[in-house]
Amino acid sequence: MQAKNASEYMAADVANVWHHLTLHKGVAPMIVVEGKGLRVKDVNGKEYLDATSGGVWCVNVGYGRDRIADAVCAQMKRMPYYAATCGNLPTIDFAGKILGYMPGLSRVYISNSGSEANEKAYKMVRLRAYNSATKAKKKILYRNRDYHGTTIGALSSTGQPERKECFDPFVPGFVELPHACCYRCAFGQSYPDCGVACAKAVEDVILKEGPDTVGGAIFEPITAGGGVIPPVPEYYKIVADILKKYGVLLIMDEVVCGMGRTGTMFGYQHYGAEPDIVTMAKGVASAYMPISCTVTTEKVFAALQDPSSTLSYFRDISTFGGCAAAATAALENVAIIEEENLLANVKAIGEHLLEGLKELLPHPKVGDVRGKGLLLGVEFVEDKGSKAPLPEAKVVELCGAMAKRGVLVGRTNRSFVGANNVVNLAPAYVVTRDDADLILKVLREAVAEVLG
Ligand SMILES: Cc1ncc(COP(=O)(O)O)c(C=O)c1O
């Protein structure tokens, strides 16, 4: 039962709550009170089809999953928490389960956000360097347009200038690589004549920095918030060969793509890449509980354990990494994906949505349409010839026109100065063909209303 009515809640929200990524103007945002499947209801009783999986692509198995809530409740009653210096049963079961989907990887380190999972990966790279003869391979490469998190290390390794603005100085030792977006090729070329210059550029950067100083390179397998950018098929094969040549660890940030979002359990698996470290968060428990993982090969794990040195083990702890029920939620989440054969649905409906989005391409303000599985984006432009981005205010208006019609979509949000012009679709894996058709219809209507 609600303690206050809708307007009292809205007033209390305006008075007391500091919202994320929000310039407060005294107006309450949508207050979400319940959800089932793909649908959420706001505090005023208005229903929406949520094509964002909770705003930031994470409620992957949809709302209202009693079996997750029940399993979490039972585990909380039995044993809610003990520090992850010790073991707990759901974590042991989840680690075994997830490793079954990740050939070549063998150790799971639990924490509780995507940023934190990436910070762990960076600390692993640096400790590996410390344990080596030269102690020098501490630099980490990241890619322009990729996002790796909000903490200052993760932000330092993020290729989105507008997200970073005003938060300097950044952590030293992070070096940027060119992005892999064909629509805005960093080299002014076209695929395949480009010879995948963006992948080959990784070698140039390593040589410039000095191969003896570079220890890791992190990539979103498919850039998500930076504009939904699947690289060309051979991209990661080229990158991985270069990294191997110089002894640089390949870190895949699967915080968005991981656990099925793109139609394979992990995004890197579309590309035949063999990462040394994989991080994941949002989809691990479909955001029913906060949990993230940093998963490594046995080789990385072993490189951080040197019995002859007192400093040489992973001296890192995350208090909430010991919340046993978070791992319980993760176990239920993967069981739902398996039992309901959701990856097949992600692929089938993802292809249907992509085909539908492509029908928008003749519109003068639709520059590009891209994506894989249920991670899809439409890039809007002012003018197709110059590819000048549609102003962010227009993109906001477009998303508002969709919300007015009952469909929630995402967008690039204060990530690139003057270029936040991609609308994102990332519905939960239970999306049906009818839902997809509704999303497409509403998008077409909103485009017609706002852009003509
Ligand atoms: C690819 C990627 N990595 C890392 C993060 C950071 O995750 P969190 O917000 O859980 O710290 C995000 C969040 O959006 C993300 O999209």
The ligand as a Gaussian input file, in Angstrom:
#p B3LYP/6-31G(d) Opt

LIG

0 1
 C       30.165000      -0.835000     -20.978000
 C       30.008000      -0.355000     -19.578000
 N       31.005000      -0.589000     -18.702000
 C       30.926000      -0.187000     -17.420000
 C       29.824000       0.477000     -16.964000
 C       29.760000       0.931000     -15.539000
 O       28.857000       0.153000     -14.834000
 P       28.234000       0.681000     -13.456000
 O       27.345000       1.823000     -13.761000
 O       27.532000      -0.532000     -12.922000
 O       29.375000       1.057000     -12.597000
 C       28.766000       0.740000     -17.828000
 C       27.558000       1.445000     -17.363000
 O       26.743000       1.928000     -18.104000
 C       28.858000       0.325000     -19.178000
 O       27.898000       0.602000     -20.068000

